[in-house]
Amino acid sequence: MKFATFVHDGKRQSGIVADDQVHTFEHPVELLDLILEGEECLRGVGEHALTGSPPVPVADVRLLPPLQPPTVRDYMTFESHVAGVARGYGDTVPEEWYAAPAFYFTNPYATIGAHEDVPVPPGCLRFDFELEVAAVIGVVGRDLTPEQAREHIIGYTILNDWSARDLQGREMRVKLGSAKGKDTATTLGPWLVTTDELEPHRNAEGFLDLALTVQVNGETIGRDRLANMAWTFEEMAAYASRGTWIRPGDVLGSGTCGNGGCLAELWGRNGALEPPPLIPGDTVTMTVEGIGTLSNTVVEGAAPVPLPPARRRR
């Protein structure tokens, strides 16, 4: 099943998607609330909507993020991506990367829909995209094994981790990782695809083998396979739950795919800002086999509000 949140006739609604049409739930309800009730409830409401509500063409609605996630963990699970970015700094993949699926927490309030405009972050001159797939947690859990974690994932969606590379680079020199460089926009969508729909794509190693493609203004920039991840989503979820709780609605991003999944990787490999950073008017389109397509256009952003430098206390 595919579940979407959208605006139609000026109203925020949720429903189930089938054959390029959306069937609205009979009673207004947020998708996250149904996930909290359990997968059986979610499927039951979806099946009722398929037979009980008139369809609306997907083209006639404005898609929103499928759900408002309470947390978003974004990982780095594609070795080729890490290697390409590191090369731009004259470096290689650090040994620590191989030890565990590292992640950072990004801003859950900055999620946007599949076709919404994306403002350039204030002060950014090197704007970038990141093609990812995300798993959505459906059942609360703690200290899970990967085998247990599979039952805690309810579905998948596409994630574009928009990145202000110049801001990010300055922040990481302070040893605090990504902050404002990743703070203003994360696309989620176009909908939530339940796990059973993608099971036929699971390979012998346990990875979902899906084709990933990203284009800028109609030109293909990157292609990869989701099966090139170094860890499965179940292993990522188990690591996320180590010593703490994962809860329904939590989003786990795969991290950027390789082979051109973002511009920064290509800049590292090419030794130059080629292809160039995104500018207003550029449209980034991402397609993931079995899930769907996102297409966002970059627009002018706000100017940064001036702040003073640090008061030196030596």
C-alpha atoms as one frame of an Amber mdcrd trajectory, in Angstrom:
protein
   0.000   0.000   0.000   0.995   3.622  -0.575  -0.172   6.292   1.880  -0.033
  10.035   1.241  -0.727  13.330   2.994  -1.858  16.152   0.753  -3.862  19.335
   0.304  -7.027  19.202  -1.800  -9.697  21.883  -2.013  -7.758  23.842   0.594
  -7.894  21.044   3.178  -5.071  18.941   4.588  -6.014  15.276   4.214  -4.522
  11.799   4.170  -5.369   8.778   2.075  -4.251   5.774   0.097  -2.766   5.966
  -3.402  -3.625   3.504  -6.168  -3.355   3.802  -9.959  -2.294   7.471  -9.858
  -5.340   8.344  -7.779  -5.733   9.069  -4.097  -8.647   7.865  -1.973  -9.170
  10.062   1.085  -9.682   8.453   4.482 -13.322   8.584   5.559 -12.527  10.498
   8.746  -9.825  13.212   8.945  -6.768  11.682  10.584  -3.006  12.149  10.421
  -1.042   9.248   8.984   1.205   9.208  12.044  -1.818   8.702  14.297  -2.774
   5.599  12.303   0.790   4.304  12.480   0.640   4.739  16.260  -2.527   2.639
  16.306  -0.667  -0.171  14.526  -0.173  -1.569  11.041  -3.421  -3.541  11.127
  -5.372  -0.339  11.803  -3.504   1.523   9.054  -4.236  -1.174   6.488  -7.868
  -1.447   7.537  -8.458   2.287   7.120  -6.666   2.171   3.772  -8.740  -0.724
   2.464 -11.934   1.009   3.540 -10.886   4.189   1.721 -10.171   2.240  -1.486
 -13.760   1.045  -1.649 -15.554   3.826   0.193 -14.222   7.172  -1.034 -14.240
   8.656  -4.542 -10.779   8.865  -6.122  -8.998  12.126  -6.860  -6.160  12.237
  -9.429  -2.783  12.611  -7.728  -2.084  15.406 -10.219  -4.915  17.434  -8.644
  -3.510  17.463  -5.091  -0.483  19.108  -3.482   1.565  16.399  -1.860   2.943
  17.078   1.619   5.456  14.938   3.515   3.640  11.651   4.244   3.983  12.288
   7.979   5.490  14.749  10.447   8.369  12.693  11.876   9.240  13.159  15.548
  12.926  12.538  14.688  15.037  12.201  11.542  18.310  10.271  11.722  20.405
  10.576   8.580  23.126   7.979   8.011  26.137   7.564   5.705  25.892   4.008
   4.368  27.274   4.324   0.807  31.044   3.884   0.768  31.435   5.408  -2.698
  29.749   8.614  -1.515  31.995   8.874   1.531  35.078   8.191  -0.593  34.151
  10.801  -3.200  33.528  13.567  -0.672  36.695  12.665   1.268  38.754  12.872
  -1.907  37.863  16.553  -2.208  39.693  17.109   1.095  42.688  14.991   0.068
  41.470  12.245   2.375  40.156   8.677   2.272  37.334   6.818   4.017  38.208
   6.803   7.742  38.494   3.408   9.433  35.896   4.548  11.979  33.280   4.646
   9.199  33.502   0.860   8.813  32.871   0.220  12.509  29.193   1.253  12.737
  26.483   3.035  10.688  27.123   6.648  11.729  24.251   9.156  11.652  23.328
  12.655  12.719  19.967  14.126  13.748  18.507  16.597  11.272  15.606  19.023
  11.634  12.175  17.280  11.622  10.425  20.649  11.300  12.092  21.368   7.952
  10.399  18.580   5.968   8.718  19.589   2.699   6.582  17.850   0.090   7.453
  16.069  -3.135   6.942  19.071  -5.438   7.366  22.104  -3.191   9.857  24.885
  -3.936  13.120  24.893  -1.960  14.600  28.274  -0.930  18.366  28.650  -0.939
  19.489  28.708   2.727  20.449  32.206   3.961  24.045  32.968   3.050  24.574
  29.760   1.046  26.621  29.845  -2.184  27.119  26.083  -2.619  23.670  24.515
  -2.515  23.411  20.763  -3.066  20.970  17.839  -3.074  21.341  14.324  -1.623
  19.467  11.317  -3.039  18.422   8.915  -0.285  15.783   6.373   0.689  14.348
   6.446   4.201  12.775   3.797   6.394   9.926   4.785   8.717   9.581   3.126
  12.121   6.151   1.718  12.933   6.630   0.026  16.321   8.418   1.240  19.440
  11.558  -0.690  20.360  14.827  -0.603  22.271  18.092  -2.581  22.056  16.827
  -4.514  19.051  18.646  -7.104  17.001  18.534  -6.609  13.215  16.153  -9.565
  12.983  13.789  -7.966  15.489  14.153  -4.560  13.846  12.623  -5.770  10.586
   9.245  -6.011  12.314   9.624  -2.418  13.543   9.865  -0.867  10.048   6.475
   0.001   8.557   7.516   1.457   5.218   9.811   3.517   3.031   9.892   6.879
   1.305  12.367   9.015  -0.685  14.474  11.582   1.157  16.345  14.559  -0.334
  18.745  15.956   2.254  19.264  19.491   0.902  22.714  20.724   1.907  24.401
  24.124   2.164  27.934  22.840   1.584  29.770  26.073   2.380  27.907  26.521
   5.666  28.377  22.831   6.477  32.124  23.025   5.831  32.581  25.953   8.217
  30.548  24.247  10.940  32.486  20.987  10.717  35.743  22.838  11.400  34.249
  23.535  14.840  33.888  19.732  15.326  30.128  19.909  15.799  29.035  18.242
  12.593  26.177  19.424  10.402  23.853  22.103  11.793  22.656  25.119   9.768
  24.190  23.482   6.713  21.385  20.897   6.868  18.703  22.838   8.706  16.350
  24.423   6.182  14.827  21.708   3.976  14.437  17.923   3.761  12.083  16.542
   1.128  10.089  13.426   2.100   7.739  11.684  -0.300   5.957  11.339  -2.502
   4.258   8.848  -0.154   4.898   6.080   2.348   5.238   2.657   0.694   4.594
  -0.267   3.046   7.335  -2.848   3.473   5.468  -5.696   1.734   5.463  -3.777
  -1.575   9.255  -3.710  -1.653   9.958  -7.228  -0.341  10.150  -8.661  -3.914
  13.212  -6.410  -4.392  15.132  -7.850  -1.415  18.295  -9.695  -2.473  20.060
 -12.657  -0.902  22.155 -10.395   1.352  19.024  -8.764   2.784  19.320  -5.455
   0.908  16.510  -3.816  -1.060  17.826  -3.680  -4.635  16.165  -0.585  -6.100
  17.327   1.658  -8.957  18.098   5.252  -7.888  18.307   8.196 -10.298  18.732
  11.960  -9.877  18.452  14.635 -12.556  19.067  18.383 -12.563  17.037  20.263
 -15.167  16.379  17.008 -16.999  20.032  15.928 -17.178  20.939  12.738 -15.319
  23.599  13.507 -12.698  23.689  10.260 -10.727  22.623   6.611 -10.772  23.085
   3.906  -8.156  21.437   0.845  -6.588  20.087   0.889  -3.044  21.686  -2.545
  -2.560  25.089  -0.814  -2.531  24.445   0.279   1.056  26.988  -1.036   3.550
  24.312  -1.808   6.159  20.668  -2.859   5.811  17.859  -0.717   7.181  17.295
  -3.388   9.823  20.898  -3.032  10.985  20.555   0.750  10.971  17.369   0.526
  13.062  19.041  -1.849  15.501  21.935   0.581  15.920  19.534   3.502  16.380
  17.784   1.568  19.160  20.993   0.733  21.012  20.634   2.150  24.508  17.560
   4.205  23.620  14.092   4.076  22.061  12.979   4.260  18.464   9.343   5.228
  18.126   6.597   5.247  15.475   7.210   7.896  12.850  10.980   8.073  13.340
  12.727   8.413   9.966  16.039   6.694   9.161  17.715   8.074   6.029  20.037
   5.777   4.084  22.536   8.534   3.486  23.484   9.753   0.035  23.886   7.119
  -2.639  27.082   6.984  -4.669  27.847   7.578  -8.335  26.594  11.154  -8.341
  23.995  11.009  -5.599  25.036  14.557  -4.682  27.182  17.308  -6.177  29.731
  17.266  -3.340  30.814  13.752  -4.285  31.353  14.858  -7.891  33.209  17.991
  -6.755  35.542  15.761  -4.741  36.194  13.426  -7.659  36.502  16.206 -10.266
  38.625  18.527  -8.145  36.355  21.450  -9.071  32.795  22.736  -8.591  31.607
  20.776 -11.594  28.674  20.328 -12.066  28.017  23.776 -10.541  26.124  24.369
  -7.272  22.360  24.701  -7.496  20.899  28.148  -8.176  17.331  29.497  -8.274
  15.459  28.014 -11.213  17.172  24.615 -11.049  14.845  21.627 -10.703  16.068
  18.460  -8.979  14.174  15.257  -9.809  14.731  11.997  -7.939  13.242   8.627
  -8.851  13.427   5.441  -6.812  12.190   2.167  -8.256   9.135   0.883  -6.426
   8.541   4.151  -4.553   8.091   7.091  -6.936   9.471  10.500  -7.877  10.266
  13.814  -6.184  10.777  17.018  -8.167  11.629  20.262  -6.352  12.612  23.631
  -7.819  15.171  25.861  -6.128  14.035  29.454  -5.470  15.579  32.572  -3.936
  15.975  32.422  -0.178  16.098  35.032   2.558  19.199  37.066   3.288  20.944
  36.065   6.533  20.100  38.189   9.551  23.418  39.793  10.653  24.985  38.541
  13.879  28.130  39.783  15.611  31.228  37.588  15.845  32.128  35.947  19.138
  33.152  38.140  22.065  36.697  37.006  22.774  37.195  36.429  26.535  40.946
  35.885  26.691
